[in-house]
Amino acid sequence: MKLAESIVGWQDEITRIRRDIHQHPELAYEEVRTAELVARQLESWGIPVVRGIGVTGVVGTIKGNKDNGRAIGLRADMDALPMQEVNTFEHASTTPGKMHACGHDGHTAMLLAAARHLAQNRDFEGTVHVIFQPAEEGHGGAKAMIDDGLFERFQIDAVFGMHNWPGMEVGSFGLTAGPMMASSNTFSIHITGKGAHAAMPNLGADPIIAAVQVVQSLQSIVARNRNPLDPAVLSVTQIHAGSADNVIPGDAIIRGTVRTFTDTTLDLIEARMKTICEQTAAALECQATLDFVRKYPPTVNTPAEAEFCANVMEGIVGAERVVRNITPSMGAEDFAFMLLHKPGCYVWIGNGTGDHRSPGHGLGPCTLHNGSYDFNDDLIPLGGTYWVELARQWLANPTV
């Protein structure tokens, strides 16, 4: 494994920064403390900074000793999740109900390490923009930065992202050309019936019966309408109706999520959902309305950039530790918005199985969005080195 010696030497210092961020988690668009910490660190290393892009986003610009007209964007996310941490180690969250349970504190730390190295070793061509993004967790911070002029205010020819991946061995990477993560979409179905006494159901139109049949019928979309070779998930996660044992309510609410890798499949699912909801409800003398919200598009890596990233990884850890055609995830990632505008690649870096956690971690597994999760600080030198090598090699290669 070929790591940048300077970043290895800074590991303890960058780890302290990471753990400080972990102790003080901030939710979407509330990353004021985190953003200021990032900005001040960058400035202390001689990196010019622009604050407040997309509300709390930060962009630092590092110019090499020679301007070859090329510029690359490296992105990390900063926000935490609205959930309770169950770890009790020293750097656990100090804010009840907020936790870095997805490793964004570690993503920020790895990119800070790379920025420091590049700022102190400018023997590269072109420009590196380090992008610290807010509000990845369901609030579209990437889109907010884009809407605020990210790609107009900064020349960025290609953009790259990275996420830690629990369960993958430390020292390994995974990626694939094409879809890497799914789209994220939510739905709400409002079924209106006619309330009645539960002992006299013939006098009403039961929205609960309609809801049950709608939920069952929705599962036929993935099973019978979707191309079996095109992955999709339709999950009903909530049903709300009624308030008393002896009352048939007047309405019911169904909520859930849909995940796909293509817009074609998503269009199909939405259209079939509308038909099923309306006609099933009508058959049971109720009415149904579907509210379908497309939140994040699929994260789709461009082939040339995926190949380039894989080659960079192999130069660091060896081909045996790089999974070039890793199985994509039906989870979602708002880095997808950036890939709609620029070529680039989103990759996973192995976070291990949880053995790295300090004494005092919760009893749960070290998986994403889990109260026992913690980022593996051993990734800081490797992730930082990947960013440095990716930037240097991409900027020096005009054929990509």
C-alpha positions in Angstrom: 0.0 0.0 0.0 1.4 3.3 -1.1 0.3 6.1 1.2 1.3 9.8 1.3 3.8 10.0 4.1 2.7 13.5 5.1 -0.9 12.4 5.6 0.3 9.4 7.6 2.2 11.8 9.8 -0.9 13.9 10.3 -3.3 11.1 11.1 -3.5 11.8 14.8 -4.2 15.5 14.2 -6.8 14.8 11.5 -8.4 12.2 13.7 -8.8 14.8 16.4 -10.6 17.0 14.0 -12.8 14.2 12.8 -13.7 13.2 16.4 -14.4 16.9 17.3 -16.9 17.0 14.4 -18.4 13.7 15.5 -18.9 15.2 19.0 -20.7 18.2 17.6 -23.1 16.8 14.9 -25.2 19.3 12.9 -28.2 18.5 10.7 -29.0 19.6 7.2 -28.2 23.3 6.6 -27.3 23.7 10.2 -23.6 22.9 9.7 -22.5 26.3 10.8 -19.9 25.1 13.3 -18.6 22.3 11.0 -18.4 24.6 8.0 -16.5 27.3 10.0 -14.1 24.6 11.3 -13.5 23.4 7.8 -13.0 26.9 6.4 -10.6 27.9 9.1 -8.5 24.8 8.7 -8.3 25.4 4.9 -7.3 29.0 5.4 -4.7 28.0 8.0 -3.0 26.0 5.2 -3.1 28.9 2.8 -6.1 27.8 0.8 -8.6 30.5 -0.3 -12.1 29.7 0.8 -15.6 30.7 -0.3 -18.3 30.2 2.4 -22.0 29.9 2.3 -22.6 28.2 -1.1 -25.8 26.3 -0.8 -26.5 27.8 2.6 -23.6 26.3 4.6 -21.3 24.8 1.9 -17.6 25.6 1.7 -15.3 25.5 -1.3 -11.5 25.7 -1.1 -9.4 26.3 -4.2 -5.8 24.9 -4.5 -3.8 25.9 -7.6 -0.8 23.9 -8.8 2.5 25.5 -9.8 1.4 25.3 -13.4 -2.0 26.2 -14.9 -2.9 23.8 -17.6 -6.5 25.0 -17.8 -7.9 21.9 -16.2 -9.8 21.8 -12.9 -11.2 19.0 -10.8 -13.8 18.9 -8.0 -13.4 16.6 -4.9 -16.6 16.5 -2.7 -17.2 15.5 0.9 -20.5 15.8 2.8 -20.7 17.4 6.3 -24.2 16.8 7.8 -25.3 14.4 10.5 -28.5 12.4 11.1 -31.4 13.1 13.4 -30.9 10.0 15.5 -29.6 9.1 19.0 -26.1 7.8 19.4 -25.8 4.8 21.7 -22.0 4.8 21.9 -20.5 6.1 25.1 -16.8 6.5 24.1 -15.2 9.9 24.6 -16.0 11.4 21.2 -19.6 10.3 21.2 -22.2 13.0 20.2 -22.8 15.6 22.8 -26.1 16.6 21.2 -29.1 14.4 22.0 -31.0 13.2 18.9 -28.1 14.0 16.5 -25.4 11.7 15.4 -22.8 11.2 12.7 -24.1 7.8 11.8 -23.1 7.8 8.2 -19.4 8.8 8.4 -19.7 12.3 6.9 -17.3 13.4 9.7 -14.8 11.0 8.3 -15.5 12.1 4.7 -14.7 15.6 5.7 -11.6 14.6 7.5 -10.2 12.6 4.5 -10.7 15.5 2.2 -9.2 18.0 4.7 -6.1 15.7 4.8 -5.8 15.7 1.0 -6.3 19.5 0.8 -3.5 20.1 3.3 -1.2 17.8 1.4 -2.0 19.5 -2.0 -1.6 23.0 -0.5 1.9 22.1 0.8 2.9 20.2 -2.3 1.8 22.2 -5.3 4.0 20.4 -7.8 1.0 19.5 -9.9 -0.7 21.1 -12.9 -4.2 22.7 -12.9 -6.6 23.5 -10.1 -8.3 21.4 -7.3 -11.5 22.6 -5.8 -12.4 20.8 -2.5 -16.1 20.9 -2.0 -17.6 20.5 1.5 -21.3 20.0 1.0 -24.2 20.4 3.5 -27.5 18.5 3.7 -26.8 15.2 2.0 -29.2 13.3 4.2 -32.4 13.7 2.3 -32.3 17.5 1.8 -30.5 17.9 -1.5 -27.5 19.9 -0.4 -25.7 19.1 -3.7 -28.5 20.5 -5.7 -28.5 23.6 -3.4 -24.9 24.2 -4.1 -25.4 23.8 -7.8 -28.4 26.1 -7.7 -26.2 28.6 -5.9 -23.8 28.6 -8.8 -21.2 26.0 -7.8 -20.4 25.2 -11.4 -20.6 28.7 -12.7 -18.5 30.3 -9.9 -15.8 27.5 -10.1 -14.4 25.9 -13.2 -14.9 22.2 -12.6 -14.3 19.8 -15.5 -15.1 16.6 -13.6 -16.3 15.9 -10.0 -15.6 13.0 -7.7 -17.1 11.6 -4.5 -16.3 8.9 -1.9 -18.3 7.1 0.8 -17.1 4.8 3.5 -18.7 1.3 3.3 -19.1 -0.9 6.3 -18.5 -4.6 5.7 -15.8 -3.9 3.1 -12.3 -4.7 4.3 -10.2 -1.8 5.3 -7.7 -1.1 2.6 -10.1 -1.9 -0.2 -12.2 0.1 -2.7 -15.3 -0.6 -4.7 -16.8 1.0 -7.8 -18.6 0.4 -11.0 -19.3 2.2 -14.2 -22.9 3.2 -14.7 -25.4 3.2 -11.8 -23.7 3.0 -8.4 -26.6 4.0 -6.2 -30.4 4.2 -6.8 -32.8 7.1 -7.1 -34.7 8.1 -4.0 -38.4 8.8 -4.2 -41.2 9.0 -1.7 -44.9 8.6 -2.0 -48.0 9.4 0.0 -51.4 7.9 -0.8 -54.5 9.5 0.7 -57.5 7.2 0.7 -60.9 8.9 1.4 -63.8 6.7 2.4 -66.9 7.2 4.5 -66.7 6.7 8.3 -69.2 4.6 10.1 -69.8 2.7 13.3 -67.7 -0.5 13.3 -70.8 -2.5 14.1 -72.6 -1.1 11.0 -69.9 -1.3 8.2 -72.6 -1.4 5.5 -73.3 2.3 6.2 -69.7 3.4 5.4 -67.0 3.0 2.8 -64.0 1.5 4.6 -60.7 3.2 3.7 -58.7 0.6 5.7 -60.0 -2.3 3.5 -59.0 -0.1 0.5 -55.6 0.6 1.9 -54.9 -3.1 2.5 -55.8 -4.0 -1.0 -53.8 -1.1 -2.5 -50.7 -2.1 -0.6 -51.0 -5.7 -1.8 -51.6 -4.6 -5.3 -48.6 -2.2 -5.4 -46.3 -5.2 -4.9 -47.4 -6.5 -8.3 -45.7 -3.6 -10.0 -42.2 -4.8 -9.3 -43.2 -8.5 -9.6 -45.2 -8.2 -12.8 -44.8 -4.9 -14.6 -41.1 -4.1 -14.2 -38.4 -5.6 -16.4 -36.8 -8.3 -14.2 -33.4 -7.2 -15.4 -33.8 -3.7 -14.2 -33.6 -3.5 -10.3 -36.3 -1.7 -8.4 -37.7 -1.5 -4.9 -41.2 -0.4 -3.8 -41.5 -0.4 -0.1 -44.6 0.6 1.9 -43.3 1.8 5.3 -46.3 3.5 6.9 -50.1 3.0 7.2 -52.0 5.4 9.3 -55.8 5.1 9.9 -58.3 5.3 12.7 -58.4 6.3 16.3 -60.9 4.0 18.0 -61.7 0.3 18.2 -65.4 0.7 17.3 -65.1 3.4 14.5 -64.4 2.9 10.8 -62.4 6.0 10.0 -63.0 8.3 7.1 -59.6 8.1 5.6 -56.2 6.3 5.6 -52.7 7.3 4.6 -50.1 5.1 3.0 -46.4 6.2 2.7 -43.3 4.6 1.4 -40.3 4.8 -0.9 -39.4 3.8 -4.5 -35.8 3.1 -5.7 -34.7 2.5 -9.2 -31.6 2.8 -11.4 -33.3 4.3 -14.5 -35.9 7.0 -15.1 -37.7 4.6 -17.5 -38.5 2.2 -14.7 -39.4 5.0 -12.3 -41.9 6.4 -14.9 -43.4 3.0 -15.2 -43.8 2.5 -11.4 -45.3 5.9 -10.8 -47.8 5.5 -13.6 -48.9 2.0 -12.4 -49.1 3.3 -8.8 -51.5 6.0 -9.9 -53.7 3.6 -11.8 -53.7 0.9 -9.0 -54.5 3.5 -6.2 -57.3 5.2 -8.0 -59.0 2.1 -9.5 -58.6 -0.1 -6.4 -60.1 2.6 -4.2 -62.9 3.2 -6.6 -63.8 -0.5 -6.6 -64.3 -0.2 -2.9 -66.4 3.0 -3.1 -63.4 5.2 -1.9 -61.2 7.8 -3.6 -57.4 7.8 -3.6 -54.9 10.4 -4.5 -51.1 9.7 -5.1 -48.5 12.3 -4.2 -45.2 11.0 -5.7 -42.0 13.0 -5.0 -38.8 12.4 -6.9 -36.0 13.4 -4.5 -32.6 12.1 -5.7 -31.8 10.8 -9.1 -29.7 7.6 -9.5 -25.9 8.1 -9.0 -24.5 7.1 -12.3 -20.7 7.0 -12.9 -19.4 7.9 -16.3 -17.4 5.0 -17.7 -14.1 6.9 -18.5 -13.9 8.4 -15.0 -14.8 5.1 -13.3 -11.9 3.4 -15.2 -9.6 6.2 -14.3 -10.5 6.0 -10.6 -10.0 2.2 -10.6 -6.5 2.6 -12.1 -5.6 5.2 -9.4 -6.9 2.9 -6.7 -4.9 -0.1 -8.0 -1.8 2.0 -8.0 -2.3 2.6 -4.2 -3.6 -0.7 -2.9 -3.1 -3.2 -5.7 -5.6 -4.7 -8.1 -6.6 -7.4 -5.7 -8.1 -4.8 -3.3 -10.2 -3.0 -5.9 -13.6 -4.4 -6.9 -14.2 -2.8 -10.3 -17.7 -4.1 -10.8 -19.1 -4.0 -7.3 -22.8 -4.6 -6.8 -24.6 -1.3 -6.7 -26.7 -0.2 -3.7 -30.4 0.6 -3.7 -29.5 3.3 -1.2 -29.4 6.9 -2.6 -26.9 9.7 -2.6 -27.3 13.3 -3.6 -23.9 13.4 -5.3 -26.1 12.2 -8.1 -27.1 15.8 -8.8 -23.5 16.8 -9.5 -23.1 13.8 -11.9 -26.0 15.2 -13.9 -23.9 18.2 -14.6 -20.4 16.9 -14.8 -18.6 13.7 -15.7 -17.2 11.9 -12.6 -17.3 8.9 -10.3 -18.5 8.0 -6.9 -16.6 5.2 -5.0 -16.7 3.3 -1.8 -13.8 2.8 0.6 -13.9 -0.1 3.0 -14.8 0.8 6.6 -14.3 -2.7 8.1 -16.7 -4.6 10.3 -16.5 -2.5 13.4 -13.4 -3.9 15.2 -12.0 -0.4 15.1 -14.5 1.0 17.5 -13.3 2.3 20.8 -14.4 0.7 24.1 -17.8 2.1 24.9 -19.5 1.5 21.5 -23.1 0.4 21.4 -24.0 -3.3 21.1 -25.4 -2.8 17.6 -23.5 -3.5 14.3 -21.2 -0.9 12.8 -23.5 -0.2 9.9 -24.6 3.0 8.3 -27.5 4.8 10.0 -27.1 2.8 13.2 -26.7 4.2 16.7 -23.5 2.1 17.2 -21.7 3.2 14.1 -18.4 5.0 14.1 -16.1 6.0 11.2 -12.8 4.1 11.0 -10.0 6.6 11.5 -7.5 4.2 9.8 -9.1 5.3 6.6 -7.9 8.8 6.8 -4.4 8.2 5.3 -5.8 5.9 2.6 -8.7 8.1 1.7 -6.6 11.2 1.7 -3.9 9.6 -0.5 -6.6 8.5 -3.0 -7.9 12.1 -3.3 -4.3 13.4 -3.8 -3.4 10.8 -6.4 -6.7 11.1 -8.2 -6.3 14.9 -8.4 -2.7 14.8 -9.5 -3.2 12.1 -12.1 -6.4 13.4 -13.5 -5.1 17.0 -13.9 -2.0 15.6 -15.7 -4.0 13.5 -18.1 -5.6 15.6 -20.8 -7.2 12.6 -22.5 -9.7 11.9 -19.8 
